Amino acid sequence: MTPRNNNNVTKALFSSPTAATPKKVPATPGRREPAGLTKEPIEAFLRIRPLSRSERGNGNTSCVSCEDTSVTVTAPSGSHAFSISGEIETKFTFSKVFPEEANQNTLFTQTTLPLLSSVLDGHNSLLFAYGVSGAGKTFTTIGTPSAPGILPRLLDSLFNSITSAQKTPKKRKSDASFSGSTDFEISSLDDEDYHIPISLDDRSTITANSDYRYAVAISVYEIYNERVIDLLEDSPKEKTVNDGKGRVLVKDLIEKNIFSATEGRAQLQKGLENRKKAETAMNAESSRSHNFVVLRVTRVPKDKTQEELRANPLLIRISRLAVIDLAGSERNSRTGATGALQREAAAINNSLSTLGRVLTALRNQQRNPQSGIQIPFRDAKLTRVISDYFTGNGKVAMLVNISPSSSDYDETCAALRFSALAQSVKVMPHRIDTGRNPRKIPEIDPEILENLPATERNQIEQLRRENSILQQERRSLEGILRKEIGMEMQLAMDTMTRKHKRMFEERTWLLEEKYQQKLEISVKQNVPQNLGDLQNENSSLLRELELVKEDSEKKLQLEKTNFQLEISHLQLEIKSANERIRSLEETLGLARMQSQTEIEYWKSRATSTSTSTS
C-alpha cells in the first residue's frame, strides 16, 4: 500500500519513541514460532456468542454443543436440514472453540498473539472474522469500552512488546489502560447478559527481539459495493487496486505513522466512524462493508547506522498484520433488505462467494499441483486485496462467529462448512497461477540508476540481459515445440489418410475386376444354362462381399487403434514438452525474484538516501 501524507518513518526508527516500557506480562504459553518457509494450513477458530434476550423471548433454544476443539450442531424441527433428513447432528473441528463464557482476553491471547509474534519476526499475517450478520464479529474485533476486542488489545500488545524491546525510559501518560470515548456495541449481544469481568490493565505482551528498533503505521479502509474506500481521509474517497512491486497495492492509501497505542486507537476510531452501517431485521448496526485494519511494522537492527542501512537495505524488514471484519452473509428473506440495502447484500454475498471459490481452487490446486487450476483472486476486490497473504510466506487465521440460536441453524451450518473448507487450504510460500500475465520487471528511476556505483549498475544490467535471454529462449522453445508437434500430428494424419485411400482403391479395383470377368462369361454364354447355378454364384458373390466388408472393417478398426496409440504417444511428447516449459518458467521465476529483490534493494536505498538528504 502506498503511503501518503505520513510523518517521516525515520523519526520512529532512529529517535526515541514517546512510549514508555509498560508493565511486563509473561509471554504467551504455548506460543508457536513463525511459519518460516513451510506450507502452513489456515487455522480456524470458533466463537459462540450467547443467546440474546430477544432470541430467548421468541422461544429459541441453543442448537450448539461444544468441546475444546469441536462443535456439534443439532438440526431443529424448523430447519431446512430437518425437513430433508430429520433430526441430525453434524460435528465440526477447529483449532480452538471459544464457548459463550470465553472472555475477550482469552480469545485474543490464543488467536492473535501468535500472529503478532510472526509479524515481529518479519512475516505477514492475516486474521479475518467470518459469520452471518449479527453473529458477533464486530464485538469480537472491536469490542466495547468495558470489553475491548482484538484490535484495541492488539495495539496495546504491539506497543507493549516493542517498547519493552527498545527499553525506552520515558513514561506514557494516556496508554496505561484502554479508555476513550469509543462506543462500540453490537445489537445482538446484550451487555447485561454478557457478564465477563475485564481488567483494563491486563494487557498481554510478547518478547520482541531487542536487537531491533520498530516503527508502526496503520491504515483503515473498507470494501463497499466493490469499491475500496480509505476511511482515514477526512472525506473518504474510492481508491484503485493495482498490481505492482510484486504484490497487490491499494493506490494512494493513507498509512499513518503511530508511536503509541493511544495514537493507534485514535486512528482506528476515526476509520470506524466512517464505515458503512445500516439497520436490518437481524442487526440494528449491520456492517455494510468489509472493514480492513492493517498494521505495518518496520524493523531495523539497532547496531546499524543509517549509512550501513543505505548500503544494505535488505537489513530493513517490513511486515503487515491485517485484521478484517467481513460483512455478514445475508438472506433477504430474513433481513428484510430492499432497495439499496438489497444491492449491498448482493455485493457482500457475491464477494464472500468468490472467497469460497478461491479457497476451493487453492485446495484443489494444492491437492493436484499439475492440474493447472487458476485461482480467481481477481473476481472480487476482497479476494484481490488479500491474495498476497495466501500466496506468500506467513500465517492466515480465520475466526468464525456463530449464533447458537435454533432459528439461525441453517446459517450457522453454512458458516461451519465454510470454515472446514478454509482449514483444508495451506498458505503457499511461492507464487501460484492467478490467471494474470507474467509481470514485466519494473524500470528503475534513471536518476536513481545514475547515482548507483558502476559495479551495481552493471549487476542490474547483467540481470536484465539474463532475464531477456531466458525470455527469448522460452519463446523460441515454445515455437519450436508447437511447430514440431503440429508437423508430427499432420504427418500422422496424412499417412493414415493415404493408407486408407490406397486400401480402398485396391479393394474397389479387385471387386470391379472380378465382376467384369463374371459379366464377360455371362455374355459369352448368352443364356445361363442353369438358373440355379447363377443363384448359387450370386450367393457366393454376396458372401464374398460380406467377407470383404468384415475384413475391411477389422482393418479399419486396427488402423484406428494404431492411430489412437500414435496420438497417445504424441500426448506424452506434449506432456514432456510442457514439463520442459514449466522448468524454464521456474528458471524465469527465479530470475524475476532475483531481479525484483535487486530492484527493491535499490528503491529502498534511494528512499533512504532521499530521507537522509531531507
N, C-alpha and C positions, 0 to 999 in steps of 0.2 A: 504494500500500500504506500502510495506516495505521500510523504508528509507535506504539510503546508502550514504557514504561519506558526511555526514552532519556535520555542526557545532553543538556544544552541545546545546540542547534546553534550558538547564538551564541558558545559557547566556541571552536568551530572557526573561525568566520568573523571574529571581532573580537579574538581573543587570539593570542599567538604559539604556533604549534604546537611540539610537543616534538621533532619530527624535524628533523634537520639536512639540509643540502644534500649529497646523495651525489655521488660521482664522476660527472661528466658523460660520457655516451656519445654519439657523433654521432647526429643524427636519422636515422630510418629511410630508407634510399634508396628512391626511387620512391613515397614515401608520397603517398596521394591525399587530396584535400580532401574535406570532408563533402559529403553528398548535396545539401544545400540544399533547394530546393523541387522538384527534378526527380524523375521516376519512375526508380528505380534497380533493376535486376534483382537477385535474390538471388544472391550469389556462392556458388559451391560449390567446396570444396577436398577433395582426396582424400589420405588417408594409408594406405599399405600397410604392415601390420606384417610382421615376419619370420616364417618358419615356426618353430613351436616344436619342441622336441626330440621331444615325443610324436608330433607330426604326421610328422616325418621318420622316426621309428621305425616308424610304421604304413605307411610306403611312399608317403605323399602327396607330390606334387610341386607346384610352382608353376604355376598356370594363368593367371598375370597377367604381362603385359609393359607397361612404361610409358615415356612420354616426358615432356617438361616440362609439357605441358598436356593430355595424353591418356593413356588406358589401354586396352589390348586384352586381352580375356579369351577363352580358348580352351576350348571345351566338352570335358571329359574323357569317356571312354567310359562311365563310370557315371552321368553326369548325366541329368536329365530332358530337357534340350535335345538331347543327343546321341541319345537314343532316338527323338526325333522327326525331327530334321533332319540327324543325323550330325555329324561334327566341324566346327564352325562357329566363326568368330571374330566378336566384337562389339566395336566401338570406342565409347568414351565420351569426351567432352571436359569439362575443368574449368578453373577459373581458374588452378589450380596443382595439380600432382601431387607429393606427397612420397613418394619411394621408401623402401624399408626402411632405408637407411642415413641418412636425414634425421634430424637431431638435434632435440631439443625447442626449442632457442633459435631455430633457423631457422624452424621451423613457427610459433612464437609471433610472431616478427617479421613474417612475411608474412601471417598470418591475423588476428591480434588487435590489433596496434598500430594499424592504420588505424581499427579500431572505437574504440579508446581515444581516438584523435585526434578522432573525431567526437563522442564523449561530452564531452570537454573543451571542444569548441566549442558545446556545448549541445544536442546531438541524441541521441536514444535509439538504442541499438544492441543487437542480439541475435546471439548465436553459439550454435548448437546442434549437438551431436555426435550423429551418427546411424550406426547399423550393427547387425549382428546380435550376439547375445551372444558375448563372447569375442573381439571384433574389435579391442579396444584403446582403447575410448572413455575409460574411466576413467584409463588410463595417460596418454592424451593430455591430459585436462583436469586431472588431479591430479598424476600422475607418481609418482616415488619420491624418497626423500631425496637420492639421488645424481643423479637426473634429474627435477627439478621440472617439472611440467606447466604448462598455460596459466594456471590460477588463481593459483598462487604467484607466477609471473612477472608476471602482471597486477597483483597487489597491489604488488609491488616497483616496477614501471614507473610505476604511477599515482602513488605517493608520491615516487618519484624526480623525476617531472615537476612535480608541484605544489609540492613543497618547493623545487625549483630555481627555479620561477617566483616563489615567495614570499620567496626569499633569506633564510631563517632561519639565524642564525649558530650555533645550538646543535647539538651533535653527538648522533647516535643511537648507542646502545651496542649494542643487540641486532639492529639492522637491517643490519649490514654484509654479511650473506650469508644465504642460505636455510638455516636449521638448525632443529632441534627434534626432538621425539620422534615426529613423524609417521612412519607406517609404511604407505605406500600401495603395494600390489602388485596386479598382475593376473596371474592364474594362467596365462593363455595365452601370456604372454611370459616367457622365461627370461632372467634378468639376465645370466648368463654368455654368452648368445648375442647380447646386445644391447650390444656394446662401443662406446659413444659417450661420449667424454670431455666432461663439462660443467663449465665454470668457474663456481663458485658466486658469484663476484664480477662475472661478466659479465651485468649486468642492464641492459637497454635503457631508454632514456628518450626522450621526445619533447619538443618545445618547446611548453610551455603558455604561454598569454597572461599575461605578468607584470603586466598591469593589473588582475588579479582575485585575490581570495582564494578558496580552495576548502575545502569541508568534505565528508567522505566518510562514508557509512553503509553497512552490509552487512546483508543478510537471506539466510537459508538455509532452504529448505523443499523438500518433496518432494510429488509426487502419487502416492499409493499406493492401488491399488484404487478409483480415482475419488474419493479423499479427499485434501484439501490439509492437510498436517501441517507445523507450524512446528518446525524442527529446532534452533532456538536456545533453546527453552524447556527448563527442567530436566526437565520431564515433558511431552514433545511431545503436543500436542492437535490435534484436527481444527479447521480454520478454514473459514469460509464465503467464497464468492466473490460479490461484489456488483458491480453496475454503478452507478457514481456519479462525480461530478465530472468527467464527460467521458471516463472511462476505467474499465477493469476493475480492481477492488480486491480484495485478499485482506484481509478484515476482521481487525483486531487482530493483524496480523503484526508481529513484533518487527523493528525496524531499529536495529542497534547502531551508534552513532557510533564511528568508529575514527580514530586520529590517527597511525598508523604501519602499515607493512606487517606488523610483528610482531603488533600487535593484530588486524589483519585475519586473519592466519593462525591465530591462536588461536580466533577465532570460526568460521573455516572448519573447523578441526579438530573443534570441538565439534559443529558441524552434521553433519559427515560421520560422526562416531561414532554418531549417532542414526539414520542412514539404514538402510533395509531391505536386507539382503543374504541370500543363501542359496546353497547348493551345488547345482549341476546337473551333468549329464553333460558339458556344454560349457564350464562355467566354475566353478571352485571358490568364487569370491566374486562371484556374479552379482548385479548390482543388480536389485532387485525393484520399483523405483520410478523415476520421472523426477525427477532432482535439479536444483534451481534454486539458483543463487548470483547475487544481484542487488546490484550496487554503485550506490548513489545518490550523484551528485556535484552539490553545490550550489555555485554560484559567484556572487560579488558584486563589484562594482567596488571597488578599493582607495580610490579618491578620493572615495567617497561615505560620508557619515556615516549613523548609524542613523536620524536624523531624515529625511534625504533618501530613504533606502530606504523608510521608512514612508510618505512622501509619494508614492513611485513604486515599488511592489513589483514592477512588471514588469522592473525592473533586475536582480532576482534570477532566475537561470536554474537550473532543476533538470533533470537528465538522468539516465538509467539505462542501465547496461550489464548485460545478463543473459547468463549462461553456463549452458547447460542440457546436462546429461549424460543423454540419453534412454536409458531402459532398452532393452535389445536385443530386437528381434523374435525370436520363438522358434517352433520346431516341436516339439510334444510328442514326436514320434517320435524326435527327436534328443536332446532334453534329458532325456527320461525323467521329466518332471514329472507328479506325481499329486497329488490332494487339493488342499491349499491352494496349492501351487506351480502347479498347473494353473489354478486360478482366477486367480492373479496373472498368469500368462502370458496368459490370455484378456483380462484388463483391459489389459495392456500392448499386446497386438496390436490390440485394439479402438481404443485411443487413437491408436496410430500409423496405423491405417487411416483414422480420422477426419482426422488431419493430412493424409494423402494426398488425401482428398476435399476438404478445404479448399483445398489447393494447386490441385487440378484446377478447382474452382469459380472461384477467383481468376483462373486463367489464362483460362478460358472467358469470364468476365465482362470481363476486360481486352481480349480479342480482339473481343468484341461487347458494347460498353457498353449498348446498348439492349435486351439480352436479358432484363433483369430477374431475373437469377440471384441467389438468396440464398446467402450464404456460411454453411455450417453450423458456425460457430465454437462455438455453444452445445451441440453434440452431445457434447462431451467436455471435461473440466476442463482438459486440456492445451491444447487449441486456444482455449478461452475465455480462459485466463490470458495467452496470448501474442498475442491478437488485436490489441492496440493497436500492437504492433511492425510488423504487416503493413498497418495502415490509417493509420499516422501518418508523420511525416517523420523519416527516419533510415536506418540500414543494417541489413540482415539478412544473415548469412553462415551457411553450412552446412558442417560439417566431417564428411565421410563417412569412416568407418573400415572397412576390409575386410580379410579374411584371404585370402592368396594360395593357400591350400591347395586342391587339386583336390577334396577332399571337401566344401568349402564353396562350390562353384561356383554352385549354384542360389541360395543366399542372397546371394552376392556380386552376382550379376546383378540380383537384386531390389533391393538397395541402390543399385546404379548407375542403374537405371531410375528409382528414386525421386529421385535427385539430378538426373537430366535433367528431371524434372517440375518440381523446385524452381527450376531455372535459368530456366524459361520464365515465372516469376512476377515481377512488379515490385512494389516497395514503393510503395503509393499514398499521396500526401501529402494525402489527404482521406478523409472517412468514406465507407464503402460500405455496401450493403444487407446487413446481417447477419440480417435477419428479425426484429429487435427493433422494438417500437413506439417512436415518437419520444419522447425523454425530455422530461419537463417541466423547466422551469427551476427549480432548487432554490431554496428560500426562504432568505433571509439572516436570520441570527440577529437578532431585534428589538433586542437590546442593542447589537449592532454597528451596526445601522442608525441607532439613536438618536445614536450618538457621531460619525456622519459629518457633514461640513458640509452645510448646506441645499442648496447647488448640486449636490453629488454625489448626495444623496438624490433630488433632482429628476431628475437624469440617469438614475438607476436606474429610477425610476417611469416616466419617459418611454419607456425601452427596453421595460419591461414592457407599457406601453399599446400601443406599436407592435407588439410581438410578438402581443398579444391581438387587435389589429385584423387582422394578417396571418392569424392562425389562423381568425378569423371569415370573412375574405374567401375563404380556401381552402375552408372548409366550405360557404360559400354557393355558390361557383363549382362545386364538386363536385356539390352538389344540383341546381343549375340544369342542368348538363351531363347528369347522369343523367336528369333529367326530360325535357329536350329530345330526347335520343337515344331514350328509351323512347317518347315520343309520336310521333316520326318513324317508328320501326320499326312501331308499332301502326297508324299511318295507312297506311303502305305495305302492310301485311298486309291491312287492311280493304279498301283499294282493289282489290287484286288479287283478293280473295275475291268482292267484289261483281261485278267484271268477268267472272270465270269463271262465276259463277252466272247472270248475265244472258245470257251467250253460250249456256250450256247450255239455259236455258229457251227462248231463241229457236229453237235447233235442234230442240228437242223439239216445240215448237208447230208448226213448219213440217212436220215429218215426220207428226205426227198429222193435220194438216190435209190433207196430200197423201193419206194412206191413207184418210182419211174420204171424200174425193172418189172415190177408186177404189172404195171399198166401195159407195157410193151408185150409182155407174154399174153395178157388177156386179149389185146388187139389182134395178135397173130393167130390166136386160136379162134378168133371171131366170136364164136358162141361157146360158152362153157360146156364142157362135156357132162359135167355133173354139178348141179346146183349145190348139192351137199358139200362138194369139195370147196366151192367158193365160200360157203358159210363157215366151214372149218378154217379156211385160210384167213377169212376176215376176223374170226375169233382169235386166231393165233396172233394176227397183227395187233389186235386190240390188247391182248395180254402183253405183247411185247412193248406196246406203247406205255402200258401201265408200269411195266418193269423199268422202262427208261425214265418215266416220270419219278418213280420212287428213288431210283438211283441218283437222279438229278437233285431231288430234294435232300437226300442224305449228303451228297457232296456239298450242296449249298449250306446245309447246317454245319458241316465240318469246317467249311470256309468261314462261316460266321463265328464259330468258336475260335478259330485261329485268329480272326480279326480282333475279337474281344481280348484274346491274350496279348496281341500286339498293342492294343490300347492300354491294357494294364501295365505293360512294360513301359509305354510312354508316360503313363501317370507316375510310375516310380521315378522315371528320369526327371519329370517335372518336380516331384517332391524333393529329389536330390538338389535340383536347381534352386528351389525355394530355400532349402537349408543353406546353400551357398550364399544366397542373397541375404538371408537372416544373419549369417555370420558377418557379412560385410556391413549390415546395418548396425550390428553390435560394435564393430570396429568404429563405424561412423559415430555411434552414440558416445563411445569413449573419447573420441576426438572432440565431439561437441562439448562434453563435460569438461575436458581439459581446457578447451578454448573459453568456455563460459567462466571457468574458475579464474583464468588469466584476466579476462575482461573485468569480472567483479573485483579482482585484486586491484587493477589499475583504476577503476572507478572509485573504489574505496580510498585508494591512495590519493586520487585527485581531490576527493571530498575532504580528506584530512588536510591536504595542502591548502585548499581554499579556506577551511576553518582556521588554520593557523595564521594565514595571511590576514583574514578579517580580524 
